[in-house]
Amino acid sequence: MKPGDTFHLADFAGGHINFVLEVFADGSVITCNFTDCTNYCDKTCVVEAGEHPNITKKSVVNFPKAHHCEAGVPMEALARLIQSYKQPLSPALLARIRQAALDSPRTSDIIKQALRQKK
């Protein structure tokens, strides 16, 4: 996987478009997903319809759900859950999301620390 790779993961709500925010030397990755823009969501990073081919309505990056997936068995499990790969994020959108991950009050401190160490 590479930073900006996007993929569909099914869940109880039908699924979300997920993406790779960062890849580390040990093979682990940080993933996150887009979700609907609602009144109570974290609006640190709003993505408008069309900014990515699979974003068809105003969405936000769901920073509370950012996850650091370890290399090895956890990555193998993630790979088995991916239903389909989508067009990667543009470099500009990926850069905007990375900065927003650091700015968001809802990104966990563990994720922020990992992203800062990668810089």
Backbone as CSV, one residue per row, in Angstrom:
resi,resn,N_x,N_y,N_z,CA_x,CA_y,CA_z,C_x,C_y,C_z
1,MET,0.844,-1.181,0.000,0.000,0.000,0.000,0.887,1.241,0.000
2,LYS,0.320,2.303,-0.571,1.024,3.574,-0.641,0.137,4.675,-0.056
3,PRO,0.749,5.766,0.430,-0.068,6.885,0.896,-0.999,7.366,-0.223
4,GLY,-2.255,7.573,0.119,-3.242,8.031,-0.855,-4.044,6.912,-1.491
5,ASP,-3.616,5.655,-1.328,-4.413,4.542,-1.855,-5.789,4.566,-1.195
6,THR,-6.829,4.311,-1.969,-8.182,4.288,-1.431,-8.813,2.929,-1.711
7,PHE,-9.743,2.552,-0.852,-10.385,1.253,-0.969,-11.712,1.273,-0.233
8,HIS,-12.581,0.347,-0.602,-13.896,0.237,0.019,-13.878,-0.903,1.026
9,LEU,-14.291,-0.586,2.251,-14.469,-1.594,3.294,-15.932,-1.621,3.682
10,ALA,-16.523,-2.802,3.702,-17.915,-2.937,4.128,-18.000,-2.797,5.640
11,ASP,-19.122,-2.280,6.099,-19.404,-2.222,7.528,-20.916,-2.290,7.716
12,PHE,-21.360,-2.139,8.951,-22.787,-2.261,9.241,-23.637,-1.243,8.490
13,ALA,-23.045,-0.131,8.083,-23.787,0.916,7.377,-23.649,0.798,5.857
14,GLY,-23.055,-0.271,5.391,-22.880,-0.469,3.953,-21.464,-0.248,3.479
15,GLY,-20.700,0.491,4.236,-19.299,0.664,3.901,-18.903,2.108,3.712
16,HIS,-17.624,2.326,3.734,-17.056,3.651,3.561,-15.832,3.568,2.657
17,ILE,-15.516,4.701,2.046,-14.267,4.809,1.310,-13.180,5.098,2.342
18,ASN,-12.204,4.224,2.406,-11.069,4.357,3.312,-9.848,4.743,2.496
19,PHE,-8.837,5.243,3.163,-7.615,5.604,2.465,-6.420,5.424,3.384
20,VAL,-5.256,5.300,2.754,-4.002,5.196,3.480,-3.476,6.607,3.679
21,LEU,-3.344,7.006,4.922,-2.839,8.330,5.251,-1.312,8.332,5.270
22,GLU,-0.724,7.251,5.783,0.732,7.174,5.871,1.178,5.725,5.875
23,VAL,2.379,5.478,5.345,3.008,4.161,5.359,4.352,4.319,6.059
24,PHE,4.689,3.375,6.923,5.913,3.441,7.700,6.908,2.384,7.233
25,ALA,8.167,2.580,7.579,9.250,1.691,7.143,9.018,0.243,7.574
26,ASP,8.336,0.033,8.695,8.095,-1.327,9.184,6.938,-2.018,8.460
27,GLY,6.289,-1.314,7.503,5.173,-1.892,6.751,3.814,-1.593,7.347
28,SER,3.772,-0.927,8.495,2.480,-0.560,9.076,1.927,0.662,8.344
29,VAL,0.632,0.887,8.484,-0.025,2.010,7.811,-1.010,2.677,8.760
30,ILE,-1.277,3.942,8.490,-2.394,4.628,9.142,-3.482,4.752,8.094
31,THR,-4.679,4.279,8.443,-5.829,4.389,7.553,-6.890,5.253,8.224
32,CYS,-7.771,5.766,7.399,-8.890,6.568,7.880,-9.998,6.448,6.836
33,ASN,-11.130,7.063,7.076,-12.212,6.980,6.107,-12.967,8.297,5.994
34,PHE,-13.710,8.401,4.914,-14.627,9.520,4.712,-15.981,9.117,5.256
35,THR,-16.736,10.096,5.743,-18.083,9.844,6.221,-18.954,11.061,5.915
36,ASP,-20.241,10.910,6.096,-21.176,12.007,5.810,-20.884,13.232,6.670
37,CYS,-21.094,14.370,6.098,-20.966,15.638,6.810,-22.301,15.918,7.503
38,THR,-22.296,15.869,8.824,-23.512,16.118,9.609,-23.269,17.316,10.534
39,ASN,-24.298,17.724,11.244,-24.174,18.873,12.146,-23.142,18.673,13.243
40,TYR,-22.940,17.440,13.684,-22.101,17.191,14.850,-20.759,16.543,14.526
41,CYS,-20.417,16.437,13.264,-19.163,15.786,12.891,-17.986,16.757,12.990
42,ASP,-16.806,16.206,12.975,-15.572,16.990,12.962,-15.420,17.586,11.558
43,LYS,-15.459,18.878,11.452,-15.389,19.542,10.152,-13.995,20.107,9.861
44,THR,-12.985,19.538,10.504,-11.615,19.992,10.267,-11.231,19.798,8.809
45,CYS,-11.715,18.722,8.178,-11.388,18.469,6.779,-12.648,18.065,6.008
46,VAL,-13.290,19.053,5.424,-14.479,18.822,4.601,-14.010,18.556,3.173
47,VAL,-14.591,17.536,2.565,-14.274,17.179,1.184,-15.571,17.292,0.385
48,GLU,-15.538,18.135,-0.603,-16.732,18.369,-1.418,-16.896,17.274,-2.477
49,ALA,-18.114,17.078,-2.902,-18.403,16.126,-3.980,-17.521,16.460,-5.176
50,GLY,-16.895,15.438,-5.727,-16.058,15.619,-6.911,-14.584,15.837,-6.629
51,GLU,-14.218,16.122,-5.384,-12.790,16.266,-5.089,-12.068,14.934,-5.233
52,HIS,-12.805,13.862,-5.153,-12.327,12.509,-5.446,-13.471,11.836,-6.184
53,PRO,-13.196,11.019,-7.185,-14.283,10.415,-7.974,-15.325,9.654,-7.159
54,ASN,-14.940,9.111,-6.011,-15.887,8.337,-5.220,-16.576,9.148,-4.128
55,ILE,-16.273,10.418,-4.038,-16.963,11.299,-3.092,-18.069,11.993,-3.878
56,THR,-19.305,11.572,-3.619,-20.439,12.057,-4.410,-21.317,13.048,-3.647
57,LYS,-20.984,13.294,-2.375,-21.702,14.293,-1.588,-20.723,14.872,-0.572
58,LYS,-21.086,16.005,-0.020,-20.230,16.660,0.970,-19.906,15.664,2.087
59,SER,-18.616,15.471,2.336,-18.152,14.484,3.307,-17.081,15.099,4.193
60,VAL,-16.718,14.367,5.224,-15.620,14.776,6.095,-14.697,13.582,6.297
61,VAL,-13.472,13.886,6.698,-12.555,12.824,7.091,-12.871,12.472,8.536
62,ASN,-13.047,11.204,8.785,-13.488,10.693,10.081,-12.267,10.423,10.978
63,PHE,-11.598,11.497,11.416,-10.362,11.367,12.180,-10.495,10.534,13.452
64,PRO,-11.632,10.526,14.142,-11.719,9.649,15.318,-11.545,8.168,14.970
65,LYS,-11.769,7.802,13.718,-11.639,6.403,13.296,-10.289,6.102,12.648
66,ALA,-9.366,7.056,12.661,-8.025,6.782,12.128,-7.425,5.621,12.914
67,HIS,-6.731,4.746,12.190,-6.229,3.516,12.805,-4.817,3.234,12.320
68,HIS,-3.920,2.915,13.243,-2.562,2.499,12.888,-2.566,0.981,12.828
69,CYS,-2.526,0.453,11.610,-2.581,-0.994,11.382,-1.159,-1.537,11.308
70,GLU,-0.821,-2.421,12.215,0.521,-2.978,12.282,0.795,-3.898,11.096
71,ALA,2.069,-4.035,10.778,2.502,-4.935,9.708,2.250,-6.387,10.136
72,GLY,2.305,-7.292,9.171,2.148,-8.705,9.469,0.690,-9.127,9.454
73,VAL,0.283,-9.876,10.457,-1.067,-10.442,10.511,-2.149,-9.356,10.445
74,PRO,-2.037,-8.228,11.178,-3.081,-7.207,11.053,-3.228,-6.669,9.624
75,MET,-2.101,-6.447,8.928,-2.180,-5.966,7.543,-2.778,-7.024,6.624
76,GLU,-2.455,-8.276,6.868,-3.034,-9.364,6.077,-4.551,-9.414,6.280
77,ALA,-4.995,-9.221,7.510,-6.435,-9.213,7.801,-7.111,-8.041,7.101
78,LEU,-6.490,-6.866,7.149,-7.049,-5.698,6.455,-7.164,-5.980,4.964
79,ALA,-6.132,-6.537,4.375,-6.142,-6.813,2.941,-7.295,-7.743,2.557
80,ARG,-7.620,-8.699,3.418,-8.729,-9.624,3.137,-10.087,-8.935,3.203
81,LEU,-10.193,-7.852,3.965,-11.464,-7.145,4.129,-11.745,-6.130,3.023
82,ILE,-10.734,-5.776,2.254,-10.909,-4.777,1.205,-11.758,-5.361,0.089
83,GLN,-12.865,-4.690,-0.208,-13.764,-5.177,-1.250,-13.318,-4.735,-2.638
84,SER,-12.810,-3.516,-2.739,-12.325,-3.023,-4.030,-11.430,-1.812,-3.813
85,TYR,-10.506,-1.645,-4.729,-9.628,-0.473,-4.693,-10.221,0.613,-5.583
86,LYS,-9.992,1.855,-5.202,-10.514,3.015,-5.917,-9.339,3.864,-6.408
87,GLN,-9.651,4.923,-7.140,-8.614,5.838,-7.601,-7.929,6.476,-6.386
88,PRO,-6.592,6.586,-6.400,-5.894,7.194,-5.258,-6.286,8.655,-5.055
89,LEU,-6.044,9.142,-3.848,-6.241,10.557,-3.554,-5.226,11.373,-4.349
90,SER,-5.603,12.561,-4.748,-4.641,13.443,-5.408,-3.601,13.870,-4.374
91,PRO,-2.384,14.204,-4.821,-1.366,14.666,-3.870,-1.837,15.876,-3.050
92,ALA,-2.576,16.783,-3.677,-3.052,17.969,-2.961,-4.067,17.593,-1.876
93,LEU,-4.998,16.691,-2.194,-5.993,16.277,-1.203,-5.317,15.505,-0.071
94,LEU,-4.381,14.631,-0.395,-3.666,13.884,0.639,-2.918,14.838,1.569
95,ALA,-2.253,15.839,1.016,-1.521,16.807,1.844,-2.476,17.573,2.756
96,ARG,-3.623,17.958,2.225,-4.624,18.675,3.022,-5.135,17.808,4.174
97,ILE,-5.392,16.533,3.894,-5.877,15.609,4.922,-4.808,15.373,5.985
98,ARG,-3.547,15.208,5.564,-2.471,14.999,6.544,-2.385,16.178,7.514
99,GLN,-2.443,17.391,6.986,-2.367,18.563,7.860,-3.584,18.626,8.781
100,ALA,-4.748,18.328,8.232,-5.972,18.348,9.033,-5.928,17.293,10.138
101,ALA,-5.294,16.155,9.877,-5.170,15.119,10.912,-4.410,15.657,12.120
102,LEU,-3.410,16.485,11.875,-2.643,17.088,12.963,-3.430,18.201,13.647
103,ASP,-4.281,18.881,12.899,-5.052,20.012,13.424,-6.327,19.596,14.150
104,SER,-6.865,18.454,13.825,-8.166,18.051,14.366,-8.088,17.717,15.856
105,PRO,-9.028,18.240,16.629,-9.068,17.871,18.048,-9.546,16.434,18.258
106,ARG,-10.057,15.808,17.225,-10.590,14.443,17.360,-9.630,13.360,16.854
107,THR,-8.472,13.747,16.341,-7.455,12.758,15.984,-6.761,12.346,17.275
108,SER,-6.596,11.046,17.474,-5.969,10.583,18.715,-4.513,11.049,18.787
109,ASP,-4.033,11.210,20.002,-2.647,11.639,20.214,-1.662,10.618,19.648
110,ILE,-2.002,9.348,19.695,-1.120,8.306,19.163,-0.952,8.468,17.650
111,ILE,-2.034,8.755,16.954,-1.968,8.962,15.500,-1.178,10.233,15.198
112,LYS,-1.447,11.299,15.926,-0.707,12.550,15.706,0.790,12.351,15.922
113,GLN,1.148,11.640,16.970,2.564,11.396,17.263,3.219,10.606,16.123
114,ALA,2.553,9.582,15.635,3.109,8.792,14.533,3.293,9.643,13.277
115,LEU,2.315,10.492,12.981,2.422,11.345,11.806,3.554,12.362,11.958
116,ARG,3.717,12.918,13.141,4.787,13.902,13.365,6.166,13.249,13.232
117,GLN,6.303,12.013,13.697,7.584,11.313,13.609,7.944,11.007,12.165
118,LYS,6.936,10.832,11.329,7.166,10.503,9.916,7.649,11.716,9.139
119,LYS,7.249,12.925,9.553,7.590,14.155,8.809,9.070,14.326,8.618
